[in-house]
């Protein structure tokens, strides 16, 4: 229970190391030929697992979703003139693939901080009970939503940040240039900055470690979804309809999972407003 308040003894912290070592063993032993990786230091094993896992999620989600929306259900979801070209998707894949090793330094760093006792992470939900687990999870998600909103907004408002970092992503500014593969097509530092609220939250909010790891990788799935131009219309979810507006106006819908921050800070623009204007 000591880890909930920060720190924790060596025996307690060893449980985090054992958990990440288990992740490494389960994943790397199935995807990496041979056992050479076992000779790597523990942080490098974790970085390798995070990197390969990131590629796997990115390509699995991207290709699966492209198959569904651009081939299998192409007449049901989006107009033909909104389908991105193969060339645009190739460029997005190249940008994301180059950045992935650096993206995955962030979850590796967060794991190291947890294993070192610098955060308020805890190992088992039973340490706090399900009611408090849900309270802490809600606080974590609110903090992340707030942090990503303002980080994203400042990447637009601070001109050097936009010019040298965020513009790499905003070359995809029309429906026929957006695709699921655009979701991780960022300058590496841009991607890290937008995900870093997940790490800051660990210092402030007691967080279940396994939930934190899962939420980091859900980011990759989520960004695939909001760049596919298909609007699910499930309030208050910040679906692709909202995010497509962000890519076309540059000044609206900075939020992440929900529309609440944009509503609170006056930057929300509804997809229905665009349709009415058209």
C-alpha positions, -999 to +999 in steps of 0.1 A: +000+000+000+030+023+005+033+027-033-001+044-035+014+074-016+047+072-035+079+053-030+075+019-015+101-006-002+124-027-023+102-058-020+072-039-032+090-022-061+103-056-072+068-065-081+068-039-108+101-052-122+087-087-121+056-076-140+075-058-168+099-087-170+069-110-175+056-087-202+090-089-219+092-127-216+057-133-230+059-109-259+096-111-270+098-148-268+070-151-293+080-123-318+118-121-317+138-150-332+163-166-308+170-156-272+197-129-278+174-103-263+176-119-229+212-106-227+200-070-229+196-049-198+161-048-185+153-012-197+164-022-233+143-053-232+113-031-222+121-006-249+123-034-275+090-048-263+073-014-264+087-007-299+077-039-315+044-038-297+038-003-311+046-014-346+023-044-343-006-023-331+000+004-356+001-018-386-026-043-374-051-014-367-041+005-398-043-023-424-074-038-408-093-005-407-082+005-442-094-029-455-128-024-439-135+013-448-117+015-482-124-019-496-150-041-478-174-014-467-162+014-490-197+023-503-212+024-468-188+047-450-172+075-470-174+090-505-150+078-532-133+112-535-125+111-497-104+079-500-067+088-495-042+078-522-018+049-517+010+074-520-004+095-491-007+064-469+029+053-478+042+087-466+023+084-434+036+050-427+072+061-433+069+091-409+053+069-382+078+041-387+107+064-383+093+080-352+081+047-334+115+039-317+115+073-301+078+073-293+084+041-273+111+057-252+083+073-233+065+042-219+099+027-213+109+058-192+075+057-174+081+020-165+116+028-152+102+056-130+075+032-116+101+005-110+123+030-092+095+041-068+093+077-081+055+076-088+022+068-070+016+036-090+003+005-072+005-031-082-029-047-074-064-032-074-071-050-041-047-025-025-072+003-029-105-015-037-126-013-068-145+019-058-113+039-053-097+023-084-126+037-104-123+071-087-085+072-094-090+060-130-115+088-136-091+114-121-063+100-143-084+103-175-096+138-166-060+149-160-048+133-193-077+148-212-069+183-198-031+179-203-034+166-239-059+193-248-035+221-237-004+204-250-021+201-284-034+236-283+000+251-275+015+231-303-007+252-325-005+285-306+033+287-301+045+293-336+079+277-334+064+245-320+039+244-348+065+252-375+092+227-364+071+200-348+033+199-354+033+209-390+046+174-399+012+161-389-009+189-404+002+183-439-027+159-438-054+186-439-082+172-461-104+142-460-087+126-490-053+129-473-063+115-439-062+078-432-058+055-402-020+056-408-020+094-402-027+087-366+009+083-356+025+103-384+041+129-361+075+144-355+088+121-327+090+150-302+055+161-310+042+125-304+060+124-271+048+158-259+012+149-266+015+116-247+035+130-218+004+139-196+001+101-191+035+102-173+029+134-153-003+118-140+017+091-123+032+116-099-001+131-088-027+103-090-025+068-075-026+047-107-029+010-113+003+001-132-012-024-156-040+000-164-014+027-172+004+005-196-028-005-213-039+031-217-006+041-233-011+015-260-048+023-264-035+057-276-022+040-308-056+024-314-075+056-307-054+078-330-061+053-358-098+057-352-100+095-352-081+099-384-104+076-405-130+104-414-158+082-401-178+100-375-195+076-350-217+103-334-215+090-299-216+120-276-193+131-259-167+111-277-142+131-298-148+110-329-133+113-364-159+139-374-146+163-348-110+156-355-114+160-393-126+195-386-094+200-365-073+191-396-093+214-419-097+245-396-066+242-374-083+262-346-110+238-333-114+204-315-080+200-298-095+174-274-085+137-272-112+113-260-140+137-254-153+171-265-155+184-230-123+204-229-131+221-262-166+229-249-152+243-216-125+265-234-145+276-264-128+257-292-156+232-300-170+230-335-197+205-343-196+184-375-232+194-380-222+231-381-199+223-411-227+205-429-251+234-423-225+259-436-220+237-467 
